[in-house]
Amino acid sequence: MLSISVCALAYAVFSFAKEPVRRDTESASLPPQSVFVDPRSIAVLGPNGTFRENAFDSGFNPTGTEPPFFQIFDHRFLKVLGHAPSITEIASNSTFAFAHEAPIYDAALDSVFFASNDGGALGNSDINHNNQIGRIDLKNLPANLNGTAINIPVTELDLPDSIQMTNGGTGPFRGNLLLITSGRGPLPPSIALVNPRSPHNATVLLDNFFGRQFNSLNDIKIHPSGKIFFTDVVYGWLNHFRPAPLMPNQVYRLDPDTGAVRVVATDFDKCNGIAFTGDGKIAYIADTGATAGFLGNNQTEPATMQYPRYAFDVDPKTHVFKNRRIFAYSDSGVPDGVQVDTEGNVYAGCGDGVQVWTPAGDLLGKFFIGRVSSNMAFAGKGRLVIMAETKIFLAEIAANPSLFTS
């Protein structure tokens, strides 16, 4: 547990249910499983304070609260959470990182599909072994979740060999899961449609850029225009299951009707997660440059978003990303998968769970689970499913998704 100075601790305000919290001239009762950390309480730790030296630890938890919980830094986060939120562990397997990336909610089935870790610790996948696609059925959940951990069954899907090392997904798109794969060995990275129902037949939409294989495709989203946008990065090589890269780390656009593909943004360290505002005018790209596979972690490298490492304006005609600017920097790990809600708030999987920023880049709060979350997805209104490698969490909140599917 991170210790802080007595002076700083005197200002820390926290509660799990009913203790009133004073914020300027207003006071309010916190919802369940919630902690408020006044930014003033951590602004000065003092000469005898204990300072973090590693951004890849279990996260900044000055109150020492046992995860999972909602960590509130700004009272506006209460609008995201609502009056009676809960965050509950709903699936677990300590021996297998089964819940890493590519969460996709299928409303017709009330199911969430996801991919295991590809090439990482506990991923059970490498140059000789593909990773796994799993599914949980939310209809199997109890009616009233209250934070008490449960473990619902995970169904493993048997997919065609054209699907190798899935690392991202979105949809449903035209009735199918839209998966993006990193490839494995000489087997190419690809974008594919996969039937969510057995026999899970797959149709590959793209597996090259004018004859050259991509490095290892990473994440994917559908723009309101119906075009598909995706990131390509070198993690397959850094995790020893893909050959040396042949192209820069870039963001691309695919027209699913014509098959035309083009670059829309470049000059990243390691572009990763991608998301759009509901109107499609702003794109968010996570840059996870601080993590480098066999080269190790370097916390002086990017752990940001360009509207979340970075933000871009999307040209309405060409869809090229313009006016690049910094959006936010994660204090824990790196921002990976990205989602946006109806209010324009930006959610990113980070080293301590899911962090949430306003459209202006102000940190509102965290779904603090004390471990890495590479991705998350809304499962309809008011439900956020959080991938956490060997665990899955479900947060029942007030916020709703702003995600275009077709």
NUSEZA-258335 format. One record per residue (C-alpha): z, y, x negated; residue in three letters. Coordinates in nm, 2 decimals, m for minus. Last residue first. Example, Ala and Ser with C-alpha at 12.3 -4.5 7.8 and 13.67 -1.06 7.14 Angstrom:
NUSEZA-258335
{Z: 0.71; Y: m0.11; X: m1.37; lodo: SER}
{Z: 0.78; Y: m0.45; X: m1.23; lodo: ALA}
This chain:
NUSEZA-258335
{Z: m3.83; Y: m0.14; X: 2.39; lodo: SER}
{Z: m3.52; Y: m0.01; X: 2.22; lodo: THR}
{Z: m3.40; Y: 0.34; X: 2.14; lodo: PHE}
{Z: m3.04; Y: 0.37; X: 2.05; lodo: LEU}
{Z: m2.79; Y: 0.64; X: 2.16; lodo: SER}
{Z: m2.50; Y: 0.41; X: 2.21; lodo: PRO}
{Z: m2.19; Y: 0.49; X: 2.42; lodo: ASN}
{Z: m1.85; Y: 0.62; X: 2.33; lodo: ALA}
{Z: m1.54; Y: 0.55; X: 2.54; lodo: ALA}
{Z: m1.39; Y: 0.27; X: 2.33; lodo: ILE}
{Z: m1.35; Y: m0.11; X: 2.33; lodo: GLU}
{Z: m1.37; Y: m0.21; X: 1.96; lodo: ALA}
{Z: m1.48; Y: m0.57; X: 1.88; lodo: LEU}
{Z: m1.41; Y: m0.71; X: 1.54; lodo: PHE}
{Z: m1.61; Y: m0.98; X: 1.35; lodo: ILE}
{Z: m1.46; Y: m1.16; X: 1.05; lodo: LYS}
{Z: m1.57; Y: m1.32; X: 0.72; lodo: THR}
{Z: m1.82; Y: m1.05; X: 0.63; lodo: GLU}
{Z: m1.68; Y: m0.76; X: 0.84; lodo: ALA}
{Z: m1.94; Y: m0.70; X: 1.11; lodo: MET}
{Z: m1.82; Y: m0.46; X: 1.38; lodo: ILE}
{Z: m1.91; Y: m0.48; X: 1.75; lodo: VAL}
{Z: m1.87; Y: m0.15; X: 1.93; lodo: LEU}
{Z: m1.82; Y: m0.17; X: 2.31; lodo: ARG}
{Z: m1.81; Y: 0.13; X: 2.54; lodo: GLY}
{Z: m2.16; Y: 0.09; X: 2.69; lodo: LYS}
{Z: m2.37; Y: m0.19; X: 2.57; lodo: GLY}
{Z: m2.29; Y: m0.40; X: 2.27; lodo: ALA}
{Z: m2.30; Y: m0.11; X: 2.02; lodo: PHE}
{Z: m2.38; Y: m0.22; X: 1.67; lodo: ALA}
{Z: m2.20; Y: m0.25; X: 1.34; lodo: MET}
{Z: m2.29; Y: m0.30; X: 0.97; lodo: ASN}
{Z: m2.17; Y: m0.36; X: 0.62; lodo: SER}
{Z: m1.80; Y: m0.35; X: 0.71; lodo: SER}
{Z: m1.59; Y: m0.39; X: 0.40; lodo: VAL}
{Z: m1.22; Y: m0.44; X: 0.44; lodo: ARG}
{Z: m0.91; Y: m0.26; X: 0.56; lodo: GLY}
{Z: m1.00; Y: m0.27; X: 0.92; lodo: ILE}
{Z: m0.99; Y: 0.10; X: 1.00; lodo: PHE}
{Z: m1.22; Y: 0.21; X: 1.28; lodo: PHE}
{Z: m1.23; Y: 0.55; X: 1.13; lodo: LYS}
{Z: m1.19; Y: 0.91; X: 1.21; lodo: GLY}
{Z: m1.36; Y: 1.24; X: 1.29; lodo: LEU}
{Z: m1.51; Y: 1.32; X: 0.95; lodo: LEU}
{Z: m1.71; Y: 1.64; X: 0.97; lodo: ASP}
{Z: m2.09; Y: 1.59; X: 0.90; lodo: GLY}
{Z: m2.23; Y: 1.85; X: 1.14; lodo: ALA}
{Z: m2.34; Y: 1.58; X: 1.38; lodo: PRO}
{Z: m1.98; Y: 1.47; X: 1.39; lodo: THR}
{Z: m1.87; Y: 1.18; X: 1.16; lodo: TRP}
{Z: m1.74; Y: 0.83; X: 1.22; lodo: VAL}
{Z: m1.63; Y: 0.58; X: 0.96; lodo: GLN}
{Z: m1.65; Y: 0.20; X: 1.02; lodo: VAL}
{Z: m1.44; Y: m0.04; X: 0.81; lodo: GLY}
{Z: m1.26; Y: 0.02; X: 0.48; lodo: ASP}
{Z: m1.56; Y: m0.01; X: 0.24; lodo: GLY}
{Z: m1.81; Y: 0.15; X: 0.48; lodo: CYS}
{Z: m2.01; Y: 0.07; X: 0.79; lodo: GLY}
{Z: m2.15; Y: 0.40; X: 0.92; lodo: ALA}
{Z: m2.12; Y: 0.57; X: 1.26; lodo: TYR}
{Z: m2.28; Y: 0.91; X: 1.33; lodo: VAL}
{Z: m2.18; Y: 1.13; X: 1.63; lodo: ASN}
{Z: m2.48; Y: 1.26; X: 1.82; lodo: GLY}
{Z: m2.30; Y: 1.28; X: 2.15; lodo: GLU}
{Z: m2.49; Y: 0.98; X: 2.28; lodo: THR}
{Z: m2.38; Y: 0.76; X: 1.99; lodo: ASP}
{Z: m2.55; Y: 0.71; X: 1.65; lodo: VAL}
{Z: m2.56; Y: 0.40; X: 1.43; lodo: GLN}
{Z: m2.58; Y: 0.34; X: 1.06; lodo: VAL}
{Z: m2.55; Y: 0.03; X: 0.83; lodo: GLY}
{Z: m2.44; Y: 0.09; X: 0.48; lodo: ASP}
{Z: m2.21; Y: 0.37; X: 0.38; lodo: PRO}
{Z: m2.06; Y: 0.29; X: 0.03; lodo: VAL}
{Z: m1.71; Y: 0.19; X: m0.07; lodo: GLY}
{Z: m1.44; Y: 0.41; X: 0.06; lodo: SER}
{Z: m1.44; Y: 0.79; X: 0.05; lodo: ASP}
{Z: m1.79; Y: 0.80; X: 0.20; lodo: SER}
{Z: m1.99; Y: 1.11; X: 0.14; lodo: TYR}
{Z: m2.15; Y: 1.29; X: 0.42; lodo: ALA}
{Z: m2.47; Y: 1.47; X: 0.53; lodo: PHE}
{Z: m2.66; Y: 1.58; X: 0.22; lodo: ILE}
{Z: m2.99; Y: 1.74; X: 0.29; lodo: ARG}
{Z: m3.36; Y: 1.65; X: 0.30; lodo: ARG}
{Z: m3.58; Y: 1.90; X: 0.48; lodo: ASN}
{Z: m3.86; Y: 1.66; X: 0.57; lodo: LYS}
{Z: m3.91; Y: 1.29; X: 0.66; lodo: PHE}
{Z: m4.27; Y: 1.21; X: 0.74; lodo: VAL}
{Z: m4.32; Y: 1.12; X: 1.11; lodo: HIS}
{Z: m4.67; Y: 1.25; X: 1.09; lodo: THR}
{Z: m4.68; Y: 1.44; X: 1.42; lodo: LYS}
{Z: m4.32; Y: 1.51; X: 1.52; lodo: PRO}
{Z: m4.21; Y: 1.56; X: 1.15; lodo: ASP}
{Z: m3.87; Y: 1.40; X: 1.13; lodo: VAL}
{Z: m3.60; Y: 1.63; X: 1.00; lodo: ASP}
{Z: m3.39; Y: 1.45; X: 0.73; lodo: PHE}
{Z: m3.03; Y: 1.38; X: 0.68; lodo: ALA}
{Z: m2.88; Y: 1.22; X: 0.37; lodo: TYR}
{Z: m2.63; Y: 0.98; X: 0.26; lodo: ARG}
{Z: m2.54; Y: 0.98; X: 0.60; lodo: PRO}
{Z: m2.78; Y: 1.26; X: 0.71; lodo: TYR}
{Z: m2.88; Y: 1.20; X: 0.37; lodo: GLN}
{Z: m2.59; Y: 0.96; X: 0.36; lodo: MET}
{Z: m2.36; Y: 0.90; X: 0.07; lodo: THR}
{Z: m2.22; Y: 0.66; X: m0.17; lodo: ALA}
{Z: m2.44; Y: 0.77; X: m0.46; lodo: PRO}
{Z: m2.35; Y: 0.69; X: m0.82; lodo: GLU}
{Z: m2.02; Y: 0.80; X: m0.98; lodo: THR}
{Z: m1.86; Y: 0.50; X: m0.82; lodo: GLN}
{Z: m2.04; Y: 0.26; X: m1.04; lodo: ASN}
{Z: m2.02; Y: m0.10; X: m0.91; lodo: ASN}
{Z: m2.15; Y: m0.40; X: m1.10; lodo: GLY}
{Z: m2.49; Y: m0.46; X: m1.28; lodo: LEU}
{Z: m2.50; Y: m0.80; X: m1.12; lodo: PHE}
{Z: m2.52; Y: m0.64; X: m0.77; lodo: GLY}
{Z: m2.56; Y: m0.26; X: m0.80; lodo: ALA}
{Z: m2.32; Y: m0.08; X: m0.57; lodo: THR}
{Z: m2.28; Y: 0.29; X: m0.63; lodo: ALA}
{Z: m2.64; Y: 0.35; X: m0.52; lodo: GLY}
{Z: m2.57; Y: 0.28; X: m0.16; lodo: THR}
{Z: m2.78; Y: 0.56; X: m0.01; lodo: ASP}
{Z: m2.76; Y: 0.57; X: 0.37; lodo: ALA}
{Z: m3.05; Y: 0.73; X: 0.55; lodo: ILE}
{Z: m3.01; Y: 0.94; X: 0.87; lodo: TYR}
{Z: m3.32; Y: 1.06; X: 1.06; lodo: ALA}
{Z: m3.33; Y: 1.37; X: 1.28; lodo: ILE}
{Z: m3.58; Y: 1.46; X: 1.55; lodo: LYS}
{Z: m3.58; Y: 1.12; X: 1.72; lodo: GLY}
{Z: m3.44; Y: 1.25; X: 2.05; lodo: ASP}
{Z: m3.15; Y: 1.00; X: 2.05; lodo: GLY}
{Z: m3.07; Y: 1.08; X: 1.68; lodo: THR}
{Z: m3.21; Y: 0.83; X: 1.44; lodo: PHE}
{Z: m3.08; Y: 0.55; X: 1.22; lodo: ALA}
{Z: m3.13; Y: 0.40; X: 0.88; lodo: ILE}
{Z: m2.91; Y: 0.19; X: 0.64; lodo: GLY}
{Z: m3.01; Y: 0.13; X: 0.28; lodo: ASN}
{Z: m3.18; Y: 0.36; X: 0.03; lodo: CYS}
{Z: m3.08; Y: 0.26; X: m0.32; lodo: LYS}
{Z: m3.12; Y: 0.55; X: m0.57; lodo: ASP}
{Z: m3.36; Y: 0.74; X: m0.35; lodo: PHE}
{Z: m3.66; Y: 0.94; X: m0.44; lodo: ASP}
{Z: m3.88; Y: 0.84; X: m0.14; lodo: THR}
{Z: m3.95; Y: 0.92; X: 0.23; lodo: ALA}
{Z: m4.22; Y: 0.86; X: 0.49; lodo: VAL}
{Z: m4.43; Y: 0.59; X: 0.32; lodo: VAL}
{Z: m4.71; Y: 0.44; X: 0.53; lodo: ARG}
{Z: m4.79; Y: 0.13; X: 0.73; lodo: VAL}
{Z: m5.07; Y: 0.07; X: 0.98; lodo: ALA}
{Z: m5.04; Y: m0.26; X: 1.18; lodo: GLY}
{Z: m5.22; Y: m0.10; X: 1.48; lodo: THR}
{Z: m4.98; Y: m0.17; X: 1.76; lodo: ASP}
{Z: m4.65; Y: m0.21; X: 1.56; lodo: PRO}
{Z: m4.71; Y: 0.12; X: 1.38; lodo: ASP}
{Z: m4.49; Y: 0.07; X: 1.07; lodo: LEU}
{Z: m4.31; Y: 0.35; X: 0.89; lodo: ARG}
{Z: m4.16; Y: 0.33; X: 0.55; lodo: TYR}
{Z: m3.86; Y: 0.44; X: 0.35; lodo: VAL}
{Z: m3.85; Y: 0.40; X: m0.03; lodo: GLN}
{Z: m3.70; Y: 0.23; X: m0.33; lodo: ASN}
{Z: m3.98; Y: 0.25; X: m0.58; lodo: PRO}
{Z: m4.23; Y: m0.04; X: m0.62; lodo: MET}
{Z: m4.27; Y: m0.36; X: m0.82; lodo: LEU}
{Z: m3.91; Y: m0.48; X: m0.83; lodo: PRO}
{Z: m3.81; Y: m0.77; X: m1.06; lodo: ALA}
{Z: m3.82; Y: m1.11; X: m0.88; lodo: PRO}
{Z: m3.59; Y: m1.19; X: m0.58; lodo: ARG}
{Z: m3.29; Y: m1.41; X: m0.54; lodo: PHE}
{Z: m3.07; Y: m1.29; X: m0.83; lodo: HIS}
{Z: m2.84; Y: m1.05; X: m0.64; lodo: ASN}
{Z: m2.98; Y: m0.74; X: m0.81; lodo: LEU}
{Z: m3.33; Y: m0.87; X: m0.75; lodo: TRP}
{Z: m3.27; Y: m0.91; X: m0.38; lodo: GLY}
{Z: m3.08; Y: m0.58; X: m0.38; lodo: TYR}
{Z: m3.39; Y: m0.38; X: m0.50; lodo: VAL}
{Z: m3.45; Y: m0.16; X: m0.20; lodo: VAL}
{Z: m3.69; Y: m0.12; X: 0.10; lodo: ASP}
{Z: m3.60; Y: 0.07; X: 0.41; lodo: THR}
{Z: m3.75; Y: 0.05; X: 0.76; lodo: PHE}
{Z: m3.90; Y: 0.26; X: 1.04; lodo: PHE}
{Z: m4.08; Y: 0.11; X: 1.34; lodo: ILE}
{Z: m4.29; Y: 0.33; X: 1.57; lodo: LYS}
{Z: m4.21; Y: 0.33; X: 1.94; lodo: GLY}
{Z: m4.20; Y: 0.71; X: 1.96; lodo: SER}
{Z: m3.83; Y: 0.69; X: 2.02; lodo: PRO}
{Z: m3.80; Y: 0.55; X: 1.67; lodo: HIS}
{Z: m3.71; Y: 0.18; X: 1.63; lodo: ILE}
{Z: m3.48; Y: 0.09; X: 1.34; lodo: LYS}
{Z: m3.48; Y: m0.13; X: 1.03; lodo: ILE}
{Z: m3.27; Y: m0.22; X: 0.73; lodo: ASP}
{Z: m3.32; Y: m0.40; X: 0.40; lodo: ASN}
{Z: m3.66; Y: m0.51; X: 0.27; lodo: LEU}
{Z: m3.64; Y: m0.67; X: m0.07; lodo: SER}
{Z: m3.89; Y: m0.54; X: m0.32; lodo: ASN}
{Z: m4.20; Y: m0.52; X: m0.10; lodo: PHE}
{Z: m4.49; Y: m0.76; X: m0.18; lodo: GLN}
{Z: m4.81; Y: m0.60; X: m0.30; lodo: ARG}
{Z: m5.14; Y: m0.65; X: m0.11; lodo: GLY}
{Z: m5.17; Y: m0.32; X: 0.07; lodo: PHE}
{Z: m4.79; Y: m0.31; X: 0.13; lodo: PHE}
{Z: m4.69; Y: m0.66; X: 0.22; lodo: ASN}
{Z: m4.51; Y: m0.89; X: 0.47; lodo: ASP}
{Z: m4.57; Y: m0.73; X: 0.81; lodo: LEU}
{Z: m4.56; Y: m0.83; X: 1.18; lodo: LEU}
{Z: m4.44; Y: m1.19; X: 1.13; lodo: VAL}
{Z: m4.41; Y: m1.38; X: 1.47; lodo: THR}
{Z: m4.11; Y: m1.61; X: 1.51; lodo: ALA}
{Z: m4.02; Y: m1.89; X: 1.75; lodo: ASN}
{Z: m3.66; Y: m1.91; X: 1.84; lodo: HIS}
{Z: m3.68; Y: m2.25; X: 2.01; lodo: PRO}
{Z: m3.46; Y: m2.15; X: 2.18; lodo: SER}
{Z: m3.39; Y: m1.80; X: 2.31; lodo: ARG}
{Z: m3.36; Y: m1.48; X: 2.11; lodo: PRO}
{Z: m3.73; Y: m1.51; X: 2.03; lodo: ASN}
{Z: m3.79; Y: m1.36; X: 1.68; lodo: VAL}
{Z: m4.02; Y: m1.07; X: 1.60; lodo: LEU}
{Z: m4.07; Y: m1.03; X: 1.22; lodo: ALA}
{Z: m4.06; Y: m0.78; X: 0.94; lodo: ILE}
{Z: m4.11; Y: m0.94; X: 0.60; lodo: SER}
{Z: m3.99; Y: m0.99; X: 0.24; lodo: PRO}
{Z: m4.22; Y: m1.24; X: 0.07; lodo: PRO}
{Z: m4.14; Y: m1.60; X: m0.04; lodo: LEU}
{Z: m4.18; Y: m1.60; X: m0.42; lodo: PRO}
{Z: m3.80; Y: m1.61; X: m0.47; lodo: GLY}
{Z: m3.64; Y: m1.53; X: m0.14; lodo: ARG}
{Z: m3.75; Y: m1.26; X: 0.11; lodo: GLY}
{Z: m3.54; Y: m0.95; X: 0.19; lodo: SER}
{Z: m3.59; Y: m0.99; X: 0.57; lodo: THR}
{Z: m3.62; Y: m0.75; X: 0.86; lodo: ILE}
{Z: m3.56; Y: m0.88; X: 1.21; lodo: LEU}
{Z: m3.67; Y: m0.74; X: 1.55; lodo: LEU}
{Z: m3.51; Y: m0.96; X: 1.81; lodo: LEU}
{Z: m3.75; Y: m1.01; X: 2.10; lodo: ASN}
{Z: m3.81; Y: m0.89; X: 2.45; lodo: GLY}
{Z: m4.05; Y: m0.61; X: 2.35; lodo: ARG}
{Z: m3.79; Y: m0.50; X: 2.09; lodo: PHE}
{Z: m3.44; Y: m0.61; X: 2.15; lodo: PRO}
{Z: m3.38; Y: m0.44; X: 1.93; lodo: GLY}
{Z: m3.25; Y: m0.41; X: 1.58; lodo: THR}
{Z: m3.22; Y: m0.61; X: 1.26; lodo: GLY}
{Z: m3.14; Y: m0.61; X: 0.90; lodo: GLY}
{Z: m3.07; Y: m0.84; X: 0.60; lodo: ASN}
{Z: m3.24; Y: m1.16; X: 0.69; lodo: THR}
{Z: m3.27; Y: m1.38; X: 0.38; lodo: MET}
{Z: m3.59; Y: m1.57; X: 0.46; lodo: GLN}
{Z: m3.75; Y: m1.59; X: 0.80; lodo: ILE}
{Z: m4.09; Y: m1.75; X: 0.75; lodo: SER}
{Z: m3.91; Y: m2.09; X: 0.73; lodo: ASP}
{Z: m3.87; Y: m2.09; X: 1.11; lodo: PRO}
{Z: m3.52; Y: m2.03; X: 1.26; lodo: LEU}
{Z: m3.24; Y: m2.28; X: 1.35; lodo: ASP}
{Z: m2.97; Y: m2.05; X: 1.49; lodo: LEU}
{Z: m2.60; Y: m2.09; X: 1.42; lodo: GLU}
{Z: m2.36; Y: m2.06; X: 1.72; lodo: THR}
{Z: m2.03; Y: m1.88; X: 1.65; lodo: VAL}
{Z: m1.74; Y: m1.99; X: 1.88; lodo: PRO}
{Z: m1.47; Y: m1.74; X: 1.98; lodo: ILE}
{Z: m1.17; Y: m1.68; X: 1.75; lodo: ASN}
{Z: m0.89; Y: m1.46; X: 1.88; lodo: ILE}
{Z: m0.68; Y: m1.19; X: 1.73; lodo: ALA}
{Z: m0.44; Y: m0.99; X: 1.94; lodo: THR}
{Z: m0.56; Y: m0.63; X: 1.96; lodo: GLY}
{Z: m0.53; Y: m0.59; X: 2.33; lodo: ASN}
{Z: m0.84; Y: m0.76; X: 2.48; lodo: LEU}
{Z: m0.83; Y: m0.80; X: 2.86; lodo: ASN}
{Z: m1.09; Y: m1.01; X: 3.02; lodo: ALA}
{Z: m1.09; Y: m1.28; X: 2.76; lodo: PRO}
{Z: m1.41; Y: m1.31; X: 2.56; lodo: LEU}
{Z: m1.66; Y: m1.60; X: 2.62; lodo: ASN}
{Z: m1.90; Y: m1.36; X: 2.80; lodo: LYS}
{Z: m1.93; Y: m1.19; X: 2.46; lodo: LEU}
{Z: m2.15; Y: m1.48; X: 2.34; lodo: ASP}
{Z: m2.16; Y: m1.49; X: 1.96; lodo: ILE}
{Z: m2.47; Y: m1.56; X: 1.76; lodo: ARG}
{Z: m2.56; Y: m1.65; X: 1.40; lodo: GLY}
{Z: m2.85; Y: m1.62; X: 1.16; lodo: ILE}
{Z: m2.80; Y: m1.79; X: 0.83; lodo: GLN}
{Z: m2.89; Y: m1.72; X: 0.46; lodo: ASN}
{Z: m3.15; Y: m1.92; X: 0.28; lodo: ASN}
{Z: m3.06; Y: m2.14; X: m0.02; lodo: HIS}
{Z: m3.22; Y: m2.19; X: m0.36; lodo: ASN}
{Z: m3.23; Y: m1.83; X: m0.49; lodo: ILE}
{Z: m2.89; Y: m1.77; X: m0.32; lodo: ASP}
{Z: m2.71; Y: m1.83; X: 0.00; lodo: SER}
{Z: m2.36; Y: m1.95; X: 0.09; lodo: ASN}
{Z: m2.26; Y: m1.59; X: 0.15; lodo: GLY}
{Z: m1.91; Y: m1.63; X: 0.03; lodo: LEU}
{Z: m1.98; Y: m1.36; X: m0.24; lodo: ALA}
{Z: m2.32; Y: m1.21; X: m0.21; lodo: GLY}
{Z: m2.67; Y: m1.36; X: m0.20; lodo: GLY}
{Z: m2.75; Y: m1.28; X: 0.16; lodo: ASP}
{Z: m2.44; Y: m1.23; X: 0.36; lodo: ASN}
{Z: m2.47; Y: m1.38; X: 0.70; lodo: SER}
{Z: m2.69; Y: m1.24; X: 0.97; lodo: ALA}
{Z: m2.62; Y: m1.12; X: 1.32; lodo: PHE}
{Z: m2.69; Y: m1.19; X: 1.69; lodo: PHE}
{Z: m2.47; Y: m1.04; X: 1.97; lodo: VAL}
{Z: m2.48; Y: m1.19; X: 2.32; lodo: SER}
{Z: m2.46; Y: m1.06; X: 2.67; lodo: ASP}
{Z: m2.76; Y: m1.28; X: 2.74; lodo: LEU}
{Z: m2.96; Y: m1.01; X: 2.92; lodo: ALA}
{Z: m2.78; Y: m0.74; X: 2.72; lodo: ALA}
{Z: m2.90; Y: m0.87; X: 2.38; lodo: ASP}
{Z: m2.70; Y: m0.69; X: 2.12; lodo: TYR}
{Z: m2.84; Y: m0.70; X: 1.76; lodo: ILE}
{Z: m2.62; Y: m0.70; X: 1.45; lodo: PRO}
{Z: m2.84; Y: m0.73; X: 1.14; lodo: ALA}
{Z: m2.57; Y: m0.75; X: 0.86; lodo: GLU}
{Z: m2.27; Y: m0.93; X: 0.72; lodo: HIS}
{Z: m2.10; Y: m1.17; X: 0.97; lodo: ALA}
{Z: m2.11; Y: m1.52; X: 0.83; lodo: PHE}
{Z: m1.93; Y: m1.45; X: 0.50; lodo: ALA}
{Z: m1.81; Y: m1.81; X: 0.49; lodo: PHE}
{Z: m1.48; Y: m1.96; X: 0.39; lodo: THR}
{Z: m1.24; Y: m1.73; X: 0.58; lodo: SER}
{Z: m1.42; Y: m1.79; X: 0.91; lodo: ASN}
{Z: m1.33; Y: m1.55; X: 1.19; lodo: SER}
{Z: m1.43; Y: m1.43; X: 1.53; lodo: ALA}
{Z: m1.28; Y: m1.19; X: 1.79; lodo: ILE}
{Z: m1.06; Y: m0.95; X: 1.58; lodo: GLU}
{Z: m0.96; Y: m0.68; X: 1.82; lodo: THR}
{Z: m0.98; Y: m0.31; X: 1.84; lodo: ILE}
{Z: m0.86; Y: m0.15; X: 2.16; lodo: SER}
{Z: m0.92; Y: 0.18; X: 2.33; lodo: PRO}
{Z: m0.71; Y: 0.31; X: 2.63; lodo: ALA}
{Z: m0.76; Y: 0.68; X: 2.68; lodo: HIS}
{Z: m1.11; Y: 0.73; X: 2.52; lodo: GLY}
{Z: m1.20; Y: 0.64; X: 2.16; lodo: LEU}
{Z: m1.49; Y: 0.88; X: 2.10; lodo: VAL}
{Z: m1.32; Y: 1.16; X: 2.29; lodo: LYS}
{Z: m1.01; Y: 1.10; X: 2.09; lodo: LEU}
{Z: m1.22; Y: 1.15; X: 1.77; lodo: PHE}
{Z: m1.23; Y: 1.52; X: 1.86; lodo: ARG}
{Z: m0.86; Y: 1.54; X: 1.75; lodo: HIS}
{Z: m0.97; Y: 1.52; X: 1.39; lodo: ASP}
{Z: m0.84; Y: 1.28; X: 1.12; lodo: PHE}
{Z: m0.77; Y: 0.98; X: 1.34; lodo: ILE}
{Z: m0.74; Y: 0.63; X: 1.20; lodo: GLN}
{Z: m0.80; Y: 0.37; X: 1.47; lodo: PHE}
{Z: m0.63; Y: 0.04; X: 1.39; lodo: PHE}
{Z: m0.70; Y: m0.30; X: 1.24; lodo: PRO}
{Z: m0.52; Y: m0.30; X: 1.01; lodo: PRO}
{Z: m0.15; Y: m0.27; X: 0.93; lodo: GLU}
{Z: m0.04; Y: 0.09; X: 0.89; lodo: THR}
{Z: 0.06; Y: 0.21; X: 0.54; lodo: GLY}
{Z: 0.07; Y: 0.57; X: 0.65; lodo: THR}
{Z: m0.14; Y: 0.69; X: 0.36; lodo: PRO}
{Z: m0.42; Y: 0.43; X: 0.43; lodo: ASN}
{Z: m0.72; Y: 0.52; X: 0.21; lodo: PHE}
{Z: m0.93; Y: 0.21; X: 0.17; lodo: GLY}
{Z: m0.90; Y: m0.16; X: 0.07; lodo: SER}
{Z: m1.03; Y: m0.09; X: m0.28; lodo: ASP}
{Z: m1.39; Y: m0.01; X: m0.37; lodo: PHE}
{Z: m1.34; Y: 0.37; X: m0.42; lodo: ALA}
{Z: m1.11; Y: 0.29; X: m0.72; lodo: ASN}
{Z: m0.88; Y: 0.53; X: m0.89; lodo: GLU}
{Z: m0.66; Y: 0.64; X: m0.60; lodo: ARG}
{Z: m0.39; Y: 0.89; X: m0.67; lodo: PHE}
{Z: m0.02; Y: 0.84; X: m0.66; lodo: THR}
{Z: 0.17; Y: 1.16; X: m0.63; lodo: GLY}
{Z: 0.42; Y: 1.29; X: m0.89; lodo: ASN}
{Z: 0.22; Y: 1.60; X: m0.97; lodo: PRO}
{Z: 0.17; Y: 1.67; X: m0.60; lodo: GLY}
{Z: m0.02; Y: 1.48; X: m0.32; lodo: LEU}
{Z: m0.18; Y: 1.80; X: m0.19; lodo: VAL}
{Z: m0.44; Y: 1.79; X: 0.09; lodo: ALA}
{Z: m0.30; Y: 1.47; X: 0.23; lodo: ILE}
{Z: m0.06; Y: 1.60; X: 0.49; lodo: SER}
{Z: m0.29; Y: 1.90; X: 0.56; lodo: ARG}
{Z: m0.56; Y: 1.66; X: 0.68; lodo: PRO}
{Z: m0.32; Y: 1.55; X: 0.96; lodo: ASP}
{Z: m0.33; Y: 1.17; X: 0.98; lodo: VAL}
{Z: m0.31; Y: 1.04; X: 1.34; lodo: PHE}
{Z: m0.27; Y: 0.67; X: 1.39; lodo: VAL}
{Z: m0.40; Y: 0.47; X: 1.69; lodo: SER}
{Z: m0.35; Y: 0.11; X: 1.81; lodo: GLN}
{Z: m0.29; Y: 0.24; X: 2.16; lodo: PRO}
{Z: m0.39; Y: 0.60; X: 2.26; lodo: PRO}
{Z: m0.22; Y: 0.90; X: 2.11; lodo: LEU}
{Z: m0.02; Y: 1.13; X: 2.32; lodo: SER}
{Z: m0.13; Y: 1.50; X: 2.30; lodo: ALA}
{Z: m0.01; Y: 1.83; X: 2.17; lodo: SER}
{Z: m0.20; Y: 2.16; X: 2.15; lodo: GLU}
{Z: m0.13; Y: 2.48; X: 1.96; lodo: THR}
{Z: m0.23; Y: 2.36; X: 1.61; lodo: ASP}
{Z: m0.23; Y: 1.98; X: 1.65; lodo: ARG}
{Z: 0.11; Y: 1.84; X: 1.75; lodo: ARG}
{Z: 0.12; Y: 1.47; X: 1.81; lodo: VAL}
{Z: 0.33; Y: 1.31; X: 2.08; lodo: PRO}
{Z: 0.46; Y: 0.96; X: 2.02; lodo: GLU}
{Z: 0.34; Y: 0.73; X: 2.29; lodo: LYS}
{Z: 0.13; Y: 0.45; X: 2.15; lodo: ALA}
{Z: 0.09; Y: 0.35; X: 1.79; lodo: PHE}
{Z: 0.20; Y: 0.67; X: 1.62; lodo: SER}
{Z: 0.14; Y: 0.88; X: 1.31; lodo: PHE}
{Z: 0.20; Y: 1.22; X: 1.17; lodo: VAL}
{Z: 0.21; Y: 1.28; X: 0.80; lodo: ALA}
{Z: 0.36; Y: 1.61; X: 0.71; lodo: TYR}
{Z: 0.68; Y: 1.48; X: 0.55; lodo: ALA}
{Z: 0.46; Y: 1.22; X: 0.37; lodo: LEU}
{Z: 0.31; Y: 1.50; X: 0.17; lodo: ALA}
{Z: 0.64; Y: 1.63; X: 0.04; lodo: CYS}
{Z: 0.77; Y: 1.28; X: m0.02; lodo: VAL}
{Z: 0.46; Y: 1.21; X: m0.24; lodo: SER}
{Z: 0.22; Y: 0.94; X: m0.14; lodo: ILE}
{Z: 0.22; Y: 0.56; X: m0.18; lodo: SER}
{Z: m0.09; Y: 0.35; X: m0.13; lodo: LEU}
{Z: 0.00; Y: 0.00; X: 0.00; lodo: MET}
